[in-house]
């Protein structure tokens, strides 16, 4: 079984360091354009890239775990290519990922003035250990605000509300209780619509719950993997 972690908008594989330490056989990947290669302009295109990557590596019995944008990639992959997968994990994500226009406008301005990005990231990473925050900050600036904006546009166009019940794979849907970007109702929607899915709401966690509350998140993932 191969566990693969997929980061969120403008993110990087380093965000998953607490998970890759706990699951030493797992792999966290950088999506194309983050910063190497070409950005993809839809979640569908990211799915196609990921499928090519998985097949190139000849992985089997794959479990995909994705955060936010990454969660959308995971869910759409499960709809399109369930035969490739053993199970899926959605973290702080949902079947629809509309983005507040305020964030899109802010990132458009940040392309010319990257200091604007700093204020947003400070809020997003407020509960994360400062040592990891430094790594995430460096990687965010390597990717650049244009990558972040591109990914949020991908999220804003994503909508599988009418199809999510077609997913027939074992599913763990997880989020933080204080997540305002993809609130717990998104996670509960997935658990209600996907047959046999389990939802876990981590008390006190926000949108970056997997980096804020790694013990609770890793425990839930452990239990899910053992159930497969």
N, C-alpha and C positions, 0 to 999 in steps of 0.2 A: 504494500500500500504506500502511495506517495502523496504526502501532504504538501500542498503548494499555497503560499500566502501571497495575496495580491493587494497592493496598497491603494489608497484613495487618491483623490484629485491632487495633482501637483506633488504627490508624495514619492516615497522611495522604499526600497526593501529594508533599509535600516530601521524603519519604524517598528518592524517585527522582532527586534532583537530579543525581547523577553520570551517570545514564542520559539524562535529558532534555537535558543539555549535550552529550553525545556523539551523541545522535540528535535533532537539532534539529526534525525534523518530527514527532516522537513527542509523545504527550500522556499526562501522568499525571493521574489523576482522584481526587477525594475521593468515597468511597461516601456514600450518604445517611445523615444522622445524624452526620456526622464533620466539623464539628458541624451543618451546615445540613440541614434536612429531617428526615424520620423514619427511625429505624433500621429495618432489616429483620430479621426474626427467624429466617430460615433462609438457607442458601446458595442454595437455589432462588429465594427472593424477591429476593435480590441479583442473580441471573442475569436475572430478569425486568426488574428496574430497568435493568440494564446494556443489555439488548437494546433497551429503549425509548430509552435515551440514544443508542446507536449509530444507530438508525433515524432519530431526531430530527435527528442531525447529518448524516445521509445518507452515512455512511462506507461504503466498499467495500474489498474485499481486506484485511480487518482481521486483524492479528496481535495476540492478547491475551497479555500477560505478567503473571503474578500471583504474589505472594509469600504463602505460608502460607494464610490465609483467601482471599486473592486468587487463589492457585493453585487452590483448590477451586472457586472461581467459574469460573475459566477452564476447568477440566476438565469441569464440569457443562455449561457453555455449549457446549463442543465436542460433548458427547453430545446435547444438545437441539436445537441450531441450527447444525450444521456448515456449512450453506449460507452462513452469514454470514461465515465465517472462511477465511483463507488458511493460518493455522498458529497454534500455541499454544506458550507458554513457561511452564513450571512452575518456580518458584524456592522452595526450602525448603518443599515441599508434598507432598501425597500423595493416594492414593485413599481413605484413611481418616485422619481427623485427630482422634483421641481426645486429650483434654486431661487432664493429671494433676489429680485433685481438689484438690490443694494450691493450684494456680494459681486455680481457681475460688473456693475458700474465701478466699484472700488478696484477690482482687478484690471479693468481697462485703464484706469488712471495709474495703477501701479506699474504698468509696462513702461511708462515714461518716468515714473517716480517710485522706484522700488521700496523706498522707506515706508510707503503706505502699506505695503505687504506686511511689514514688521508688526504693526499694531494688531492686524487681524490674527497673525500667527501667535502673538503673545496670549491672546484670549483663548485660542484653540488649544494651546499647549500648557495652560495655566497649572494643571494638576500633574504634569509629567515631571519626572526627576530631571533636574537641571543639566546633568551630564548628557542624557539622551536628547534634551532640547537643543543643545549645542550642535549635535550631529544632525538633527532634523533641520535646524536653521541653515546650516552649511549646504545641505542637499537641496533644500527648497530654493536657495539662491542659485545653485548650479542649474536646477531645472528652469528657473525663471518664472515670473508671473504669467507669461504668455502660455506656458504649459498648464498652469493652474486654471487659467481662464478657459482654455480649450477643453479641459476635462470637465469643468463645471457646465459648459455648454452641452457636452455629451450627456451629463446627468440630467440637465433640464429637459432634454428631448426624449429621455428614456421613459417608457411607460409600457409595462406588461400586466397592468391591472386585470385586464380581461383574459389573460392567458396563464396567470401564475398557478392556477389550480391544475394545469396540465403537467406540472412537475411531479414526477413519481419517484424521485430519489430520496433516500434518507436525508433529512434536513435539520440542521441546528440554526435557529435564528436568535441572535443575541444582540443586546444593546445596553447602554447605560440608562439608568432611571432619569438622569438629568440631561439627556441628549436633546437639545432643542433643534438641531439641524435635521436629524432623522429620528423623531421621537418614538417612544415605546409603542405607540399605536401602529407604526409601520411594521415593527417586528411581530406584534400580535396578529396583524393582518396576514403576514406570511404563514405564521403557525396555524391560523384558522383555515387558510385556503389550501395549504399543501398537506395532503393526507399523511398522517403520522409524524408531522414535523413537531419539534420541541422548541419552545421559546424559553430564553433565560434573560431576565432583566437584572443587571448588576447594580445594586444599590450604590448611589453616589457617583457613578460613572457618567461621563459626558460623551461627546462624539468620539473621543480618542480612548474609549474605555479599555481597549486591549493593552495600551501603554500605561494607563493610569492604575488599573486594577488587574495586573497580569496574573496574579495567583488565582483569582476567581475565574477569569476568562480561560486560563490554561486548564483548570479543573473541569470546566464545562466541556472543553474540547476533548480532554482525556476521556471523559465519560462517554461522549459521543463516539469517539473512535473505537472504544471497547465494545460499543453496541453494534458495530457494523459486522 
